[in-house]
Structures are given as C-alpha cells and as structure tokens.
Amino acid sequence: MPTLRAAGDFEADLRRLMRHDRTLAVELRGLLTECLAVDGRVPDGYGPHSLDNPGGLYNGCMEFHLADDVLVLYSPLNPRRSVTLQRICTHEELRTGRFHREWPTGE
C-alpha cells in the first residue's frame, strides 16, 4: 500500500475546503483513504491527468477534479510507493499561483 504524505500547504488547503464545503472535504478524505492510499490513484470519473503546461506550476504532478472548480494536486506514485498530496485549489489559483486564505467566491 502506498504511503500518503501531505506537503505543508495541503493541510491548510483541506481546512479551507472544510470551511467552504464540508461535504466535499469528507468526500476527499474518503478518496484519499480508500483510493490513493490503496493503489496510488483515483477513479477515472474524477478525470485524473498529469499537469504539463509549459512553465506552469506543479508540472509533473497529477490533478483530479473533486468538483467543477475544486482541483486536487498530488505527486504520482513514486518507486518508494509514496504519494505526496500537494494542493487543493481552483483553476484560477493554479493558473496564477495566487492561493487565497479562504475559498474564492468567484465574484
């Protein structure tokens, strides 16, 4: 079974998501323990894919959509059988590299 590690920002992002939408945060915790921690991947229904935007943040990481504008970034399973959870963010935050203390309202 893979080992899950959380990067420094991930735990803060999870708390931020919990304040924004508790149901999504609970769903994410389930995915982490029932999928990523078991075989290092999430179901295809979440659209997991590699980030490869030239010059983009987190290139080489995997991303999946927890909701329309809730992205979860993680490093893919490595040879030591660990997965590093990187960020939980919006498309705008990923694109600009500006991450907010509270979940953006979109206004």
Buried (B, 14 or more C-beta within 10 A) or exposed (E): EBEBEBBEBBEBBBEBBBEBBEEBBEBBEEBBEEBBBEEBBBEEEBEBEEBEEEEEBBEEBBBBBBBEBBBBBBBEBEEEEEBBBBBBBBEEBBEEEEBEEEBBEEE
